[in-house]
Amino acid sequence: MRLNVPVLGVEEAAAVAEVLASGYLTQGPRTAEFERLVAAKAGVAYAFATSSATTGLHLALHALGVGPGDEVVIPDFSFPATANAVVETGATPVFVDIDLDTFNIDATLIEAAITPRTKAIMPVHAFGLCADMDAINAVAAAHGLPVLEDAACALAGSYRGRQAGSLGTAGVYSFHPRKVITTGEGGMITTSDPELADRLRVLRAHGAVRGELYMEFVDAGYNYRLSDVHAAIGVVQMSRLDGIVEQRRARARVLDGLLADVEGARVPVVPEGIEPTYQSYVVLLDQGIDRDEVIRSMARRDVETTLGTYGMHLQPYFRDRFGIGDALLPNSTRAHRQALTLPLYEQLDERDLELVRDALVASIAESRGR
């Protein structure tokens, strides 16, 4: 049983074939259509498709003025692309511990992480569950800082009635195949700030402004565009988005029930007023259970699983460069070692989910018996 399977059909193939037949393969009309659809879903004024969420984060940070000597406050528990985007601007990521219930940045710890060098706050919506954005925005406003949402997993997720990607100064989605919808590779920056939008538009395409006959290069930009081939897939995927998310939520409810009495595994915690996407269904195993052995044991039972995500301070590059100890990030350290991602996607039926439960129970018991 796979960890995730994208929802794709003949419509995506036909959309790609249409683009190939047109001969217009780079950023063009399908990309513009994809951007309009995402902006409308997010409830923002502007959306800019990028070659990945990582390039989107880097581009957004650059457009916000983040550069050498600056600091960006981020959660420690995330895929390293979050911190990599900061490092690639020349700035320093400042790692903050998480709330172990939600796996999101602990908003009560952000204030202490802010220094005169802080240029932005970048929360991550872990596994498609929005961070506590009202609290985060309040701290940011008090210090005059922009908030960039790493909403890679959270397209169609909501926080108190507002869409992920519309909750800060800007947001960034991912369309990697493990995300809710996919374009193969791709990302999207969202914002309602017109000045930021103007800067993103220029920086995304080599720093160029197109005139009547040719382009004029007004900045040192990037080639972070998304092709019409990828965007054509995205347009079709957007028509599937609401159904995919509802199916994921329905299966998460089933798994919640199946796992409620499983000793040693805590099901995902969802605070009131937040609607997650369940991009990943992540349980937290009790201390004393060897999570890595559970992964191996479930694989032997033909059920693919993986860790939740990474405590970045435990990864060699960040550990060696920034030297942050486990004691400063206890929740992230525990989540890195004890969080487990289970299969969840709409192609799974209730019997499949029961098999996931049975494999988890047996694997936990096997791990404890070692």
C-alpha positions as CSV (number, residue, x, y, z in Angstrom):
1,M,0.0,0.0,0.0
2,R,1.5,3.3,-1.1
3,L,1.9,6.3,1.2
4,N,0.1,8.6,-1.3
5,V,-1.3,8.3,-4.8
6,P,-2.2,11.5,-6.8
7,V,-5.7,11.7,-8.2
8,L,-5.1,12.0,-12.0
9,G,-7.2,11.0,-15.0
10,V,-7.5,11.3,-18.8
11,E,-8.4,15.0,-18.5
12,E,-4.9,15.9,-17.3
13,A,-3.4,14.0,-20.2
14,A,-5.7,15.7,-22.7
15,A,-4.9,19.2,-21.2
16,V,-1.1,18.5,-21.6
17,A,-1.6,17.2,-25.2
18,E,-3.5,20.4,-26.0
19,V,-0.6,22.5,-24.8
20,L,1.9,20.4,-26.8
21,A,-0.1,20.8,-29.9
22,S,-0.3,24.6,-29.4
23,G,3.5,24.9,-29.4
24,Y,3.3,27.4,-26.5
25,L,5.2,25.5,-23.9
26,T,6.6,28.1,-21.5
27,Q,4.7,30.4,-19.2
28,G,1.6,31.4,-21.1
29,P,-2.3,31.3,-21.1
30,R,-2.6,28.1,-19.1
31,T,-0.4,29.5,-16.4
32,A,-2.4,32.7,-16.2
33,E,-5.6,30.6,-16.0
34,F,-4.1,28.5,-13.2
35,E,-3.1,31.6,-11.3
36,R,-6.6,33.0,-11.6
37,L,-8.1,29.8,-10.2
38,V,-5.8,29.6,-7.3
39,A,-6.2,33.3,-6.4
40,A,-9.9,32.9,-6.5
41,K,-9.8,29.9,-4.2
42,A,-7.4,31.6,-1.8
43,G,-9.4,34.8,-1.8
44,V,-6.4,37.0,-2.7
45,A,-5.8,39.6,-5.4
46,Y,-2.7,38.0,-7.0
47,A,-1.2,34.6,-7.5
48,F,2.2,33.9,-9.2
49,A,3.0,30.3,-10.4
50,T,6.6,29.2,-9.8
51,S,8.7,26.2,-10.7
52,S,8.3,24.8,-7.1
53,A,7.2,25.9,-3.6
54,T,10.9,26.2,-2.7
55,T,11.6,28.7,-5.4
56,G,8.4,30.4,-4.4
57,L,9.5,30.8,-0.8
58,H,12.9,32.1,-2.0
59,L,11.3,34.6,-4.4
60,A,8.8,35.8,-1.8
61,L,11.6,36.3,0.8
62,H,13.7,38.2,-1.7
63,A,10.7,40.4,-2.7
64,L,10.1,41.1,1.0
65,G,13.6,42.5,1.2
66,V,15.2,39.6,3.1
67,G,18.9,39.4,2.6
68,P,22.4,39.0,4.1
69,G,22.6,39.8,7.8
70,D,18.8,39.4,8.3
71,E,17.0,36.8,10.4
72,V,13.7,35.0,9.6
73,V,11.8,33.2,12.4
74,I,10.6,29.7,11.3
75,P,9.5,26.5,13.1
76,D,12.2,23.9,13.5
77,F,9.9,21.0,12.6
78,S,9.4,21.3,8.8
79,F,10.8,20.0,5.5
80,P,14.3,21.7,5.2
81,A,13.1,23.6,2.1
82,T,11.7,26.1,4.6
83,A,15.1,26.9,6.1
84,N,16.9,26.4,2.7
85,A,14.9,29.3,1.2
86,V,16.1,31.6,4.1
87,V,19.7,30.5,3.8
88,E,19.7,31.1,0.0
89,T,18.8,34.7,0.6
90,G,21.9,35.1,2.7
91,A,19.8,35.4,5.9
92,T,19.8,33.3,9.0
93,P,16.9,31.0,10.0
94,V,15.9,31.3,13.6
95,F,14.4,28.0,14.7
96,V,11.5,28.0,17.1
97,D,10.0,25.0,18.9
98,I,6.5,23.7,18.0
99,D,3.3,23.0,19.8
100,L,3.4,19.2,20.1
101,D,-0.4,18.9,19.6
102,T,-0.5,20.6,16.2
103,F,3.1,20.2,15.1
104,N,3.0,24.0,14.2
105,I,5.2,26.7,15.5
106,D,4.4,27.7,19.1
107,A,3.2,31.2,18.7
108,T,4.0,32.0,22.4
109,L,7.7,31.5,21.7
110,I,8.0,33.8,18.7
111,E,8.3,37.1,20.6
112,A,11.5,35.8,22.4
113,A,13.0,34.8,19.0
114,I,12.7,38.3,17.5
115,T,15.8,40.5,17.4
116,P,16.7,43.8,15.7
117,R,17.9,41.7,12.8
118,T,14.5,39.9,12.3
119,K,13.1,40.7,8.8
120,A,10.1,38.3,8.6
121,I,8.2,35.5,10.3
122,M,7.5,32.4,8.3
123,P,5.1,29.9,9.9
124,V,4.5,26.5,8.3
125,H,1.0,25.0,8.1
126,A,2.2,21.5,9.2
127,F,0.6,18.7,7.1
128,G,-2.2,21.1,5.9
129,L,-3.2,22.3,9.4
130,C,-3.0,26.1,9.7
131,A,-0.8,27.5,12.4
132,D,-2.3,29.9,15.0
133,M,-2.3,32.8,12.6
134,D,-4.1,35.4,14.7
135,A,-1.5,35.1,17.4
136,I,1.3,35.1,14.9
137,N,0.0,38.1,13.1
138,A,-0.4,40.0,16.4
139,V,3.3,39.5,17.2
140,A,4.3,40.5,13.7
141,A,2.2,43.6,13.8
142,A,3.7,44.7,17.1
143,H,7.1,44.5,15.5
144,G,6.2,45.7,12.0
145,L,7.2,42.4,10.4
146,P,5.7,40.7,7.3
147,V,4.3,37.2,7.7
148,L,5.1,34.7,4.9
149,E,3.0,31.5,5.1
150,D,4.7,28.3,4.1
151,A,1.3,26.9,3.0
152,A,2.9,24.2,0.9
153,C,0.6,21.5,2.2
154,A,-2.5,23.7,2.9
155,L,-4.3,24.7,-0.3
156,A,-8.0,24.6,0.6
157,G,-7.3,24.5,4.3
158,S,-8.9,27.2,6.4
159,Y,-8.4,29.1,9.6
160,R,-11.5,30.7,11.3
161,G,-13.2,30.9,7.9
162,R,-10.2,32.3,6.0
163,Q,-8.2,30.3,3.5
164,A,-4.6,29.3,4.0
165,G,-2.4,31.5,1.8
166,S,-4.5,34.6,2.6
167,L,-3.7,34.8,6.3
168,G,-0.4,36.8,6.1
169,T,1.5,39.2,3.8
170,A,2.0,36.4,1.3
171,G,1.7,32.6,1.1
172,V,3.3,29.8,-0.9
173,Y,1.6,26.5,-2.0
174,S,3.3,23.4,-3.4
175,F,2.0,21.1,-6.2
176,H,4.5,18.3,-5.6
177,P,2.9,14.8,-6.2
178,R,2.5,14.3,-2.4
179,K,0.5,17.4,-2.0
180,V,-3.3,17.7,-2.2
181,I,-3.2,18.5,-5.9
182,T,-0.2,18.2,-8.2
183,T,1.3,19.7,-11.3
184,G,4.3,17.2,-11.1
185,E,6.5,20.0,-9.8
186,G,5.3,23.6,-9.2
187,G,4.4,26.2,-6.6
188,M,2.3,29.4,-6.2
189,I,2.8,32.6,-4.3
190,T,-0.4,34.4,-3.2
191,T,-0.8,37.9,-1.9
192,S,-3.1,40.9,-1.9
193,D,-0.3,43.5,-1.6
194,P,0.0,45.3,-4.9
195,E,3.5,46.6,-4.3
196,L,4.7,43.1,-3.4
197,A,2.9,41.7,-6.5
198,D,4.7,44.1,-8.8
199,R,8.0,43.1,-7.3
200,L,7.2,39.3,-7.6
201,R,6.2,39.7,-11.2
202,V,9.5,41.3,-12.1
203,L,11.8,39.1,-10.1
204,R,10.2,35.8,-11.2
205,A,11.1,36.5,-14.9
206,H,14.8,37.5,-14.9
207,G,14.1,41.0,-13.5
208,A,12.5,42.0,-16.7
209,V,9.7,44.5,-17.7
210,R,8.3,44.0,-21.1
211,G,8.1,47.1,-23.3
212,E,6.5,47.6,-26.7
213,L,9.2,45.8,-28.7
214,Y,11.5,44.1,-26.2
215,M,12.2,43.7,-22.5
216,E,14.1,46.0,-20.2
217,F,15.9,44.4,-17.2
218,V,15.4,46.5,-14.1
219,D,16.6,44.0,-11.5
220,A,18.7,40.9,-11.1
221,G,15.9,38.4,-11.1
222,Y,15.4,34.6,-11.5
223,N,13.8,32.2,-13.9
224,Y,11.3,30.7,-11.5
225,R,8.4,30.5,-13.9
226,L,6.0,27.5,-14.3
227,S,5.5,26.1,-17.8
228,D,2.1,25.9,-19.5
229,V,2.6,22.1,-19.6
230,H,2.6,21.9,-15.8
231,A,-0.1,24.6,-15.5
232,A,-2.4,22.7,-17.8
233,I,-2.4,19.8,-15.3
234,G,-3.0,22.3,-12.5
235,V,-6.1,23.8,-14.2
236,V,-7.7,20.3,-14.3
237,Q,-6.5,19.5,-10.8
238,M,-8.2,22.7,-9.5
239,S,-11.5,21.3,-10.7
240,R,-10.9,18.3,-8.5
241,L,-9.6,20.2,-5.5
242,D,-12.7,20.4,-3.3
243,G,-13.6,16.8,-3.9
244,I,-10.1,15.6,-3.1
245,V,-10.0,17.5,0.1
246,E,-13.4,16.3,1.2
247,Q,-12.4,12.7,0.5
248,R,-9.2,13.1,2.5
249,R,-11.1,14.6,5.4
250,A,-13.7,11.7,5.3
251,R,-10.9,9.1,5.4
252,A,-9.2,11.0,8.2
253,R,-12.4,10.7,10.2
254,V,-12.5,7.0,9.6
255,L,-8.8,6.6,10.7
256,D,-9.5,8.8,13.8
257,G,-12.1,6.3,14.8
258,L,-10.1,3.2,13.9
259,L,-7.1,4.4,15.9
260,A,-8.9,6.0,18.8
261,D,-8.2,3.0,21.1
262,V,-4.7,2.0,19.7
263,E,-2.3,2.1,22.6
264,G,0.8,4.1,21.9
265,A,-0.4,6.3,19.0
266,R,-2.1,9.7,19.2
267,V,-4.3,10.7,16.3
268,P,-4.0,14.2,14.8
269,V,-5.2,17.1,17.0
270,V,-7.4,19.7,15.2
271,P,-8.1,22.9,17.1
272,E,-11.6,24.4,16.8
273,G,-12.1,26.7,13.9
274,I,-9.4,25.1,11.7
275,E,-10.2,22.9,8.7
276,P,-7.1,20.9,7.6
277,T,-6.4,19.4,4.2
278,Y,-4.8,16.2,5.7
279,Q,-2.0,16.4,3.1
280,S,-0.5,13.9,5.5
281,Y,-2.1,12.0,8.3
282,V,0.5,12.0,11.1
283,V,0.3,10.2,14.4
284,L,2.6,10.7,17.4
285,L,3.9,7.5,18.9
286,D,4.6,7.3,22.6
287,Q,8.1,7.6,24.0
288,G,9.7,4.2,24.2
289,I,8.3,3.0,20.8
290,D,11.0,2.8,18.1
291,R,9.4,4.8,15.3
292,D,11.9,3.7,12.8
293,E,11.4,0.1,13.6
294,V,7.6,0.7,13.2
295,I,8.3,2.0,9.7
296,R,10.3,-1.1,8.8
297,S,7.8,-3.4,10.4
298,M,4.9,-1.8,8.4
299,A,6.9,-2.1,5.2
300,R,7.2,-5.8,5.8
301,R,3.4,-5.8,6.0
302,D,3.3,-4.0,2.6
303,V,2.2,-0.7,4.2
304,E,4.3,2.3,3.2
305,T,4.9,4.9,6.0
306,T,7.5,7.5,6.8
307,L,8.5,10.0,9.4
308,G,6.3,13.1,10.0
309,T,8.9,15.6,8.9
310,Y,12.3,16.8,10.1
311,G,13.6,18.5,13.2
312,M,15.9,20.8,11.1
313,H,18.4,21.3,14.0
314,L,19.0,17.6,13.8
315,Q,20.1,17.6,10.2
316,P,23.8,17.7,9.6
317,Y,23.9,21.0,7.7
318,F,21.8,23.0,10.2
319,R,23.2,21.2,13.2
320,D,26.8,22.0,12.2
321,R,26.2,25.5,11.0
322,F,23.9,26.8,13.7
323,G,24.7,24.4,16.6
324,I,21.3,24.4,18.3
325,G,20.9,21.7,21.0
326,D,17.9,19.4,21.6
327,A,17.2,21.1,24.9
328,L,16.1,24.3,23.2
329,L,13.8,22.5,20.9
330,P,12.3,19.6,22.9
331,N,9.0,19.2,21.1
332,S,10.6,19.4,17.7
333,T,13.1,16.8,18.8
334,R,10.4,14.5,20.0
335,A,8.2,15.0,16.9
336,H,11.3,14.2,14.7
337,R,11.8,10.9,16.5
338,Q,8.2,9.9,17.2
339,A,5.9,11.3,14.5
340,L,4.7,8.8,11.9
341,T,2.9,9.4,8.6
342,L,0.3,6.9,7.6
343,P,-1.3,6.3,4.1
344,L,-4.2,8.6,3.4
345,Y,-5.8,9.3,0.0
346,E,-9.1,8.9,-1.7
347,Q,-8.4,5.6,-3.5
348,L,-8.3,3.9,-0.1
349,D,-11.5,2.3,1.1
350,E,-12.5,1.4,4.7
351,R,-11.0,-2.0,4.4
352,D,-7.7,-0.5,3.4
353,L,-7.8,1.8,6.4
354,E,-8.5,-1.2,8.6
355,L,-5.4,-2.9,7.2
356,V,-3.4,0.3,8.1
357,R,-4.7,0.1,11.6
358,D,-4.0,-3.6,12.0
359,A,-0.5,-3.1,10.6
360,L,0.2,-0.3,13.0
361,V,-1.0,-2.2,16.0
362,A,1.1,-5.2,15.1
363,S,4.1,-3.1,14.3
364,I,3.9,-1.2,17.6
365,A,3.7,-4.5,19.5
366,E,6.7,-5.8,17.5
367,S,8.7,-2.7,18.3
368,R,8.0,-3.0,22.0
369,G,8.9,-6.6,22.0
370,R,12.4,-6.0,20.6
